[in-house]
Amino acid sequence: MGQNATDITKGSKRESLNPVSNDNRLFGLTTYITLWISSMVVIQIFMVGQSFLPPAGKLNIFQAGVVTVVSALFLGFLFVINSRPGIKYGIPFIVQARSSFGYNGARIASLIRVLPAVFWYGIGSWIGASAMNFVTQTIWGWGNIWVYFIFFQVVQTYIAYFGMNTIKWFDSILSVVVLGFLIYITIQLINVGGLKIANTWNTSGSWGMPFFAAITASVGILITAAINNGDLSRFLENKPGYNAIGHFVGIVPMYIIILGIGVLSAAATGIWDPVQALVSVIPNPVVAVAMMIFIIVAQITTNLTINIKPPALVLMETFNITWGLSVIIVGILSIVTFPWLLISSSAFNTFIAFYSAFLGPLLGILIADYYFIHKQKFNVVALYENTIKYNWLGLGSLFIGGIIGVIFLPISWMVSMPISAVLYWIGHQYLPNYKSKKAGNGVDVTY
């Protein structure tokens, strides 16, 4: 495939967000699945799984397993339905969001998506630096986590700097290595913690609020990626079944494995720090070093797909700066989020619940707008015209739902997502300024 205007390269600007034609799609089904396999090794998901069982949580291992499967299937469903506009029209998230929030309003809404990504970028880099520190301490007896943290940022920025094609091949090539190590970790945790794991099966646990709070955290940690997955799905070939297969095969099994490893780690070790927990079940230093190298690579693949790309695209669109400069700015911003403080905080799950209180409404409105207001028919040309600067119904529904989600913080997005979606739909049905004025072909005359 030759160079085209919608390729994301180091010199790309706002025009690269124009619709990607199906002839210029970057991903076939195989490369798309392998990209997600490598990107789903999110150590933060592992940490959420660790929080289910005592002393951090109140579930037994069976309940934690139910949470894992339910969350994985629901996330797969969210990815499929919200990736459809990107696959069908070749448009990115921020362009899709213009339909719900207006041309400028989409930039406001996108901040709710990209701010958590910047925080997660920093946290992932800190975890990778911790793993690197362990490797050098084991081999040479010396390490400096601060030096490694900065080095980690530089390496990731360099890889992402050259654009989407570089990210595609880096992630896809490493997917086999990632999958192999995950299988090994699972087997090792079961072998080492067999009796402890069995004992957690017999505890009473809870099917009440702790159970639903666990689902909230499990879905909330990856709901960010479901919101803006149009940024990736626009590059997936638009063929029958590619949407469902790509996401349910690439995301759901890997998500179950990662969250499940976190649950098993809590049962087998009781250690909160992910690096220490994994090292504690490794039989010898050589394998432990290999494991830490795996964590380093896993953090890079995850950050490239989930945490660097979204804020970089938003910066590029908002300020019309190059992709390369946007990536550098995102790297700097992730450092000043002080990830070393957040990752050690007892409020880790509270942080997830708080931001997902607003992310739930954002996703709910996007889905309601595309499927129930526009009936899966966008006026794509209008989405690129700055005629409707703000859709106050969308923005108002978003913030009302978000505030209600904060009030019900343990189950934030479970409450806020349907509330905002319904408010947005009702507004289009009954408010005079927002009643859909349909053209003859059923397509909204504005968007």
C-alpha positions in Angstrom: 0.0 0.0 0.0 1.5 3.4 -1.0 1.5 6.6 0.9 -1.8 8.4 1.2 -3.2 11.5 2.8 -4.8 9.6 5.7 -1.6 7.7 6.8 -0.5 8.8 10.3 3.2 9.7 9.9 5.6 11.9 11.8 4.6 14.9 9.6 0.8 14.3 9.6 -1.5 17.1 10.5 -5.2 17.6 10.8 -5.9 16.5 7.2 -4.8 13.0 8.0 -8.0 12.6 10.0 -10.0 12.7 6.8 -12.0 9.4 6.0 -9.8 6.4 5.2 -11.0 4.7 2.0 -11.4 0.9 2.2 -8.6 0.7 -0.4 -6.1 2.3 2.0 -6.9 0.4 5.2 -3.7 -0.5 7.1 -5.0 -3.6 8.9 -6.2 -7.0 7.7 -8.0 -9.2 10.1 -4.8 -11.0 11.2 -2.7 -8.0 11.9 -5.6 -6.3 13.7 -6.0 -9.3 16.0 -2.3 -9.5 16.7 -2.1 -5.8 17.4 -4.7 -6.2 20.1 -3.2 -9.4 21.5 0.1 -7.5 22.3 -1.8 -4.3 23.3 -3.9 -6.1 25.9 -1.1 -6.9 28.3 -2.1 -4.0 30.5 -0.5 -4.5 33.9 -3.1 -2.0 35.3 -5.8 -4.6 34.5 -3.6 -7.2 36.3 -3.7 -4.8 39.4 -7.5 -4.5 39.2 -7.7 -8.3 39.3 -5.5 -8.3 42.4 -7.9 -6.0 44.1 -10.9 -8.5 44.0 -9.7 -10.8 46.8 -8.9 -10.1 50.5 -7.3 -8.2 52.0 -7.9 -5.5 49.2 -11.4 -6.9 48.1 -14.3 -8.9 49.4 -14.9 -11.5 46.7 -14.0 -15.2 46.6 -12.2 -16.6 43.6 -15.4 -17.9 41.9 -17.1 -14.5 42.1 -13.9 -12.9 40.8 -14.1 -15.4 37.9 -17.7 -14.3 37.1 -16.6 -10.7 37.2 -13.8 -11.4 34.8 -16.0 -13.2 32.2 -18.9 -10.8 32.4 -16.6 -7.7 32.1 -14.7 -9.2 29.2 -17.8 -10.0 27.2 -19.4 -6.6 27.9 -16.2 -4.9 26.9 -16.1 -6.9 23.7 -19.6 -5.8 22.9 -18.8 -2.1 23.6 -15.8 -2.3 21.3 -17.8 -3.9 18.5 -20.8 -1.4 18.5 -18.7 1.7 18.9 -16.1 0.7 16.4 -18.7 0.5 13.7 -18.6 4.2 12.6 -14.9 4.1 12.2 -15.0 0.9 10.1 -17.9 2.0 8.0 -16.9 5.6 7.3 -13.1 5.6 8.0 -13.5 8.4 10.5 -11.6 8.8 13.9 -13.2 9.2 17.3 -12.9 13.0 17.4 -14.8 13.3 14.1 -17.4 10.8 15.2 -17.8 12.9 18.4 -18.7 16.0 16.4 -22.1 14.5 15.7 -22.9 14.4 19.4 -21.1 17.4 20.7 -20.4 19.8 17.8 -17.2 20.7 16.1 -15.6 22.5 19.0 -17.6 20.6 21.6 -16.0 17.3 20.5 -12.6 18.7 21.6 -14.1 19.3 25.1 -15.6 15.8 25.2 -12.3 14.3 24.0 -10.4 15.7 26.9 -12.5 13.4 29.2 -11.0 10.5 27.1 -7.4 11.6 26.7 -6.7 12.8 30.3 -6.9 9.3 31.7 -4.7 8.0 28.8 -2.0 10.4 29.8 -2.1 9.2 33.4 -2.1 5.6 32.3 0.8 6.3 30.0 2.8 7.5 32.9 1.8 4.6 35.1 2.7 2.0 32.4 6.1 3.6 32.0 6.7 3.5 35.7 5.8 -0.2 35.8 8.2 -0.8 32.9 10.9 1.2 34.6 10.4 -0.9 37.8 10.9 -4.0 35.7 14.0 -2.6 34.1 15.4 -1.8 37.5 14.8 -5.3 38.6 16.7 -6.7 35.6 19.8 -4.6 36.1 19.8 -5.1 39.8 19.7 -8.9 39.3 22.4 -8.9 36.6 24.8 -6.1 37.6 23.7 -5.2 41.1 22.9 -1.7 40.1 19.8 0.2 39.1 18.1 3.6 39.0 14.4 3.7 38.4 14.3 7.4 37.6 16.9 7.0 34.8 14.9 4.1 33.5 11.6 5.9 33.7 13.0 8.7 31.5 14.6 6.2 29.2 11.3 4.4 28.9 9.6 7.6 27.9 12.2 8.4 25.2 12.0 4.9 23.7 8.2 4.9 23.5 8.1 8.4 22.1 10.7 7.5 19.4 8.7 4.4 18.3 5.4 6.3 18.2 7.0 9.3 16.5 7.1 7.6 13.1 3.4 6.9 13.0 0.7 4.3 12.9 2.5 1.8 10.6 5.4 1.6 13.0 3.1 0.9 15.9 1.3 -1.7 13.8 4.4 -3.8 13.1 6.0 -3.4 16.5 2.9 -4.6 18.3 2.0 -7.4 15.8 5.5 -9.0 15.7 5.6 -9.2 19.5 2.2 -10.7 20.0 3.4 -14.3 19.9 6.0 -13.6 22.5 3.5 -11.9 24.7 1.0 -14.7 24.4 3.6 -17.4 25.3 4.7 -15.6 28.4 1.1 -15.1 29.6 0.5 -18.8 29.4 3.6 -19.5 31.3 2.7 -17.0 34.1 -0.7 -18.6 34.5 0.7 -22.1 34.8 3.3 -20.9 37.3 0.8 -19.1 39.5 -1.4 -22.2 39.7 1.6 -24.5 40.5 3.0 -22.2 43.2 -0.3 -21.1 44.8 -2.4 -24.2 44.3 -3.5 -24.6 48.0 -4.0 -20.9 48.7 -6.0 -20.6 45.5 -8.2 -23.5 46.4 -8.9 -22.0 49.9 -10.2 -18.8 48.4 -12.9 -20.8 46.6 -14.5 -21.7 49.9 -14.7 -18.2 51.4 -18.2 -16.6 51.4 -17.4 -13.5 49.4 -20.1 -11.1 48.3 -22.6 -10.8 45.5 -23.6 -7.3 46.6 -22.0 -3.9 46.1 -18.3 -5.3 46.1 -19.3 -7.6 43.2 -20.7 -4.7 41.1 -17.9 -2.4 42.1 -15.5 -5.0 40.8 -17.3 -5.0 37.4 -17.2 -1.2 37.4 -13.5 -1.2 37.9 -12.9 -4.0 35.4 -14.8 -2.4 32.6 -13.8 1.1 33.6 -10.1 0.5 33.1 -10.6 -0.3 29.4 -13.7 1.7 28.6 -11.3 4.4 27.6 -10.1 2.4 24.6 -13.7 1.4 23.6 -14.6 5.1 23.3 -11.9 6.1 20.8 -11.4 2.8 19.0 -12.5 4.5 15.8 -9.0 5.8 15.7 -7.9 2.2 15.0 -11.0 0.6 13.5 -10.9 3.2 10.6 -7.8 1.4 9.4 -9.4 -2.1 9.5 -10.6 -3.4 6.2 -14.4 -3.1 6.0 -15.4 -6.7 5.4 -18.2 -8.8 6.8 -17.4 -10.2 10.3 -14.1 -8.3 10.7 -15.5 -6.0 13.4 -16.9 -8.8 15.6 -14.1 -11.3 15.0 -11.3 -8.7 15.3 -12.5 -7.5 18.7 -13.9 -10.7 20.3 -10.8 -12.7 19.3 -8.2 -10.0 19.8 -9.5 -8.5 23.0 -11.8 -10.7 25.0 -9.6 -13.8 25.6 -6.5 -11.7 26.4 -8.5 -9.5 28.8 -9.8 -12.7 30.6 -6.2 -13.9 30.8 -4.7 -10.7 32.2 -7.5 -10.1 34.7 -7.4 -13.7 35.7 -3.7 -13.6 36.3 -4.2 -10.7 38.6 -6.8 -12.7 40.5 -4.6 -15.8 40.7 -1.6 -13.6 41.8 -3.7 -12.2 44.7 -4.7 -15.7 45.8 -1.2 -17.1 45.4 1.0 -14.3 46.7 -1.1 -11.6 48.4 1.4 -9.0 47.0 0.0 -5.8 45.5 3.1 -4.6 43.6 2.8 -6.3 40.1 6.5 -6.7 39.5 7.1 -8.2 43.0 4.1 -10.4 42.7 5.2 -12.0 39.4 8.8 -12.3 40.4 7.8 -14.1 43.6 6.5 -17.1 41.7 9.4 -17.4 39.2 11.7 -20.4 39.9 15.1 -18.9 39.1 16.8 -15.5 38.3 17.2 -16.3 34.6 13.5 -16.8 34.1 12.7 -13.8 36.3 14.9 -11.6 34.1 13.1 -12.9 31.0 9.8 -12.1 32.8 10.8 -8.6 33.5 11.9 -8.0 29.9 8.5 -9.3 28.9 6.8 -6.7 31.2 9.0 -4.0 29.7 7.9 -4.9 26.2 4.3 -5.3 27.2 4.1 -1.8 28.6 5.5 -0.4 25.4 3.0 -2.2 23.2 0.1 -1.2 25.5 1.1 2.4 25.7 1.6 2.7 21.9 -1.9 1.6 21.1 -4.1 2.7 24.1 -2.3 5.6 25.8 -0.2 7.5 23.3 -2.3 7.5 20.2 -5.5 9.0 21.6 -4.1 12.2 23.2 -1.7 12.6 20.3 -4.5 12.6 17.8 -6.6 15.0 19.8 -3.6 17.4 20.0 -3.0 17.1 16.3 -6.6 17.8 15.5 -7.1 20.7 18.0 -4.0 22.6 17.3 -3.1 21.3 13.8 0.4 20.4 14.9 2.3 17.4 13.5 1.9 13.9 14.8 5.5 13.8 15.8 5.3 17.0 18.0 2.0 15.7 19.5 3.7 12.5 20.6 6.5 14.4 22.2 4.1 16.6 24.1 2.1 13.6 25.3 5.3 12.0 26.6 6.2 15.1 28.6 2.7 15.4 30.0 2.7 11.8 31.2 5.8 12.5 33.3 4.1 15.4 35.2 1.2 13.2 36.2 3.5 11.8 39.0 2.6 8.1 38.3 4.9 6.9 41.1 2.4 8.4 43.6 -0.8 7.1 42.0 0.3 3.5 41.5 1.1 3.2 45.2 -2.1 4.9 46.3 -4.9 3.0 48.1 -7.3 5.0 45.9 -6.3 3.2 42.7 -9.8 1.7 42.0 -11.4 5.0 43.2 -9.4 6.8 40.5 -10.8 4.4 37.9 -14.3 4.8 39.1 -14.1 8.6 39.1 -12.9 9.0 35.6 -15.3 6.3 34.3 -18.2 8.2 35.8 -17.7 10.6 32.9 -16.4 8.1 30.3 -19.6 6.0 30.6 -21.8 8.9 29.6 -19.4 9.8 26.8 -19.7 6.3 25.3 -23.4 6.1 26.0 -24.0 9.3 24.0 -21.8 8.2 21.1 -23.8 4.9 20.9 -27.2 6.6 21.2 -26.3 9.2 18.6 -25.1 6.7 16.0 -27.7 4.0 16.5 -30.8 5.7 17.7 -30.6 9.3 16.4 -28.9 8.8 13.1 -29.9 5.2 12.5 -26.3 4.3 11.5 -26.2 6.9 8.7 -23.8 9.8 9.1 -23.6 12.8 6.8 -19.8 12.5 6.7 -19.2 15.7 4.7 -21.1 17.7 7.4 -18.9 16.2 10.1 -15.9 18.0 8.6 -17.6 21.4 8.4 -17.4 23.8 11.3 -21.1 24.8 11.1 -22.3 23.4 14.5 -19.7 24.5 17.0 -21.4 23.1 20.1 -24.2 20.6 20.6 -25.3 21.7 24.1 -27.7 18.7 24.5 -24.7 16.3 24.1 -22.5 18.3 26.4 -25.2 18.8 29.0 -26.2 15.1 29.0 -22.6 14.2 29.4 -22.0 16.3 32.5 -25.3 15.6 34.1 -24.6 11.9 33.8 -21.0 12.3 35.0 -22.1 14.1 38.1 -24.6 11.5 39.0 -21.9 8.8 38.4 -19.7 10.5 40.9 -22.5 10.5 43.4 -22.8 6.7 42.9 -19.0 6.3 42.7 -18.6 2.6 43.4 -20.8 1.8 40.4 -20.1 5.0 38.5 -20.4 4.2 34.8 -23.2 1.6 35.4 -25.4 4.5 36.5 -24.1 7.4 34.4 -23.9 5.6 31.0 -27.6 4.8 30.6 -28.7 8.1 32.2 -26.8 10.2 29.7 -27.8 8.1 26.7 -31.5 8.3 27.6 -31.2 12.1 28.3 -29.6 12.6 24.9 -32.2 10.5 23.1 -35.2 12.2 24.9 -33.8 15.6 24.1 -33.8 14.7 20.4 -37.3 13.5 20.6 -38.9 16.4 22.5 -36.7 19.5 22.6 -37.7 21.8 19.6 -34.1 22.7 18.7 -33.0 19.1 18.7 -35.8 17.2 17.0 -34.1 15.4 14.1 -35.0 16.9 10.8 -34.6 14.0 8.4 -33.8 14.3 4.7 -35.6 12.1 2.2 -33.0 9.3 2.5 -33.3 9.2 6.3 -30.0 10.9 6.9 -30.0 13.8 9.4 -29.6 17.0 7.4 -26.9 18.3 9.7 -24.8 15.3 10.7 
